[in-house]
Amino acid sequence: MIPKIALVTGNANDIGGIIAFLCSDKALWINGQRIEASGGISL
């Protein structure tokens, strides 16, 4: 069975929340992490 993949391109609003969080003081102790922003294509 071939998985169905949504053919939708992302935009800045899709990842803006995590970027804003990582730039805030609340993310002080987060480091060395890889945040996947592929829309789930590599899951």
TISEFI-707243 format. One line per 4 residues: number of its first residue (from 1); their letters; for each residue x, y, z of N, C-alpha, C, CB. Coordinates in Angstrom, 3 decimals. Glycine has a CB too. Example, Ala and Ser with C-alpha at 12.3 -4.5 7.8 and 13.67 -1.06 7.14 Angstrom:
1) AS) 13.190,-5.690,7.800,12.300,-4.500,7.800,13.200,-3.300,7.800,11.308,-4.473,9.046 | 12.850,-2.250,7.080,13.670,-1.060,7.140,12.900,0.030,7.870,14.084,-0.598,5.725
END
This chain:
1) MIPK) 0.842,-1.185,0.000,0.000,0.000,0.000,0.887,1.248,0.000,-0.958,-0.002,1.225 | 0.597,2.158,-0.864,1.353,3.406,-0.967,0.718,4.436,-0.036,1.388,3.931,-2.444 | 1.527,5.038,0.883,0.954,6.038,1.799,0.522,7.291,1.047,1.969,6.410,2.893 | -0.573,7.869,1.481,-1.053,9.106,0.887,-0.350,10.282,1.556,-2.595,9.229,1.026
5) IALV) 0.192,11.176,0.761,0.914,12.340,1.270,0.179,13.591,0.806,2.406,12.348,0.784 | -0.103,14.466,1.736,-0.755,15.725,1.377,0.214,16.576,0.566,-1.232,16.491,2.645 | -0.233,17.080,-0.536,0.621,17.903,-1.397,0.386,19.375,-1.083,0.345,17.613,-2.901 | 0.683,19.738,0.137,0.487,21.108,0.604,1.840,21.650,1.026,-0.546,21.178,1.782
9) TGNA) 2.186,22.806,0.527,3.442,23.414,0.956,3.219,24.183,2.246,4.012,24.342,-0.139 | 4.218,24.187,3.078,4.136,24.907,4.339,4.458,26.378,4.163,5.070,24.293,5.355 | 4.180,27.129,5.218,4.529,28.547,5.204,5.064,28.930,6.579,3.298,29.428,4.817 | 5.445,30.153,6.732,6.066,30.604,7.979,5.145,30.424,9.183,6.468,32.063,7.859
13) NDIG) 3.848,30.544,8.997,2.914,30.373,10.115,2.909,28.952,10.654,1.513,30.755,9.686 | 3.280,27.983,9.830,3.288,26.595,10.265,4.364,26.313,11.305,3.480,25.691,9.082 | 5.478,27.002,11.234,6.561,26.751,12.184,6.887,27.966,13.045,7.800,26.315,11.444 | 6.166,29.045,12.836,6.428,30.275,13.581,6.295,30.131,15.086,5.507,31.339,13.117
17) GIIA) 5.338,29.312,15.521,5.128,29.137,16.958,6.326,28.512,17.656,3.910,28.286,17.198 | 6.883,27.460,17.068,8.044,26.811,17.695,9.269,27.710,17.635,8.347,25.468,17.012 | 9.413,28.475,16.566,10.539,29.413,16.475,10.414,30.492,17.545,10.605,30.057,15.069 | 9.210,31.031,17.716,8.992,32.048,18.747,9.265,31.487,20.131,7.562,32.589,18.673
21) FLCS) 8.837,30.253,20.367,9.091,29.624,21.666,10.583,29.433,21.899,8.369,28.276,21.758 | 11.294,28.921,20.901,12.726,28.673,21.065,13.523,29.955,21.261,13.258,27.926,19.867 | 13.005,31.067,20.786,13.671,32.356,20.973,13.280,33.034,22.281,13.353,33.272,19.813 | 12.364,32.436,23.022,11.891,33.050,24.261,12.688,32.549,25.465,10.398,32.763,24.461
25) DKAL) 12.491,33.206,26.591,13.141,32.791,27.835,12.619,31.449,28.338,12.941,33.849,28.905 | 11.434,31.031,27.897,10.870,29.746,28.324,11.669,28.556,27.789,9.420,29.637,27.866 | 12.441,28.761,26.748,13.224,27.685,26.146,14.683,27.720,26.589,13.147,27.769,24.634 | 14.932,28.343,27.711,16.302,28.534,28.202,17.084,27.224,28.296,16.271,29.202,29.562
29) WING) 16.447,26.149,28.721,17.147,24.887,28.945,17.065,23.924,27.761,16.592,24.218,30.165 | 16.527,24.365,26.648,16.463,23.512,25.463,17.678,23.802,24.595,15.139,23.743,24.666 | 18.443,22.757,24.320,19.596,22.912,23.436,19.909,21.583,22.761,20.828,23.426,24.221 | 20.529,21.636,21.632,20.946,20.430,20.928,19.797,19.574,20.428,21.804,19.615,21.813
33) QRIE) 18.684,20.171,20.094,17.537,19.409,19.619,17.343,19.601,18.118,16.271,19.822,20.375 | 16.805,18.592,17.503,16.455,18.663,16.086,14.937,18.722,16.000,17.032,17.435,15.276 | 14.429,19.812,15.481,12.992,19.991,15.330,12.629,19.685,13.885,12.549,21.436,15.733 | 11.897,18.617,13.667,11.504,18.199,12.321,10.386,19.084,11.804,11.065,16.723,12.312
37) ASGG) 10.554,19.641,10.629,9.546,20.507,10.023,9.266,20.039,8.602,10.007,21.988,10.030 | 8.986,18.740,8.472,8.774,18.157,7.149,7.298,17.941,6.832,9.511,16.845,7.044 | 6.422,18.322,7.737,5.010,18.070,7.524,4.646,16.608,7.723,4.615,18.509,6.147 | 5.534,15.849,8.318,5.286,14.441,8.587,5.704,13.499,7.468,3.853,14.245,8.867
41) ISL) 6.342,14.024,6.438,6.709,13.173,5.300,7.752,12.126,5.680,7.236,14.029,4.154 | 8.548,12.385,6.710,9.596,11.425,7.082,9.218,10.570,8.287,10.884,12.159,7.376 | 7.965,10.608,8.712,7.542,9.780,9.847,7.350,8.351,9.447,6.267,10.308,10.447
END
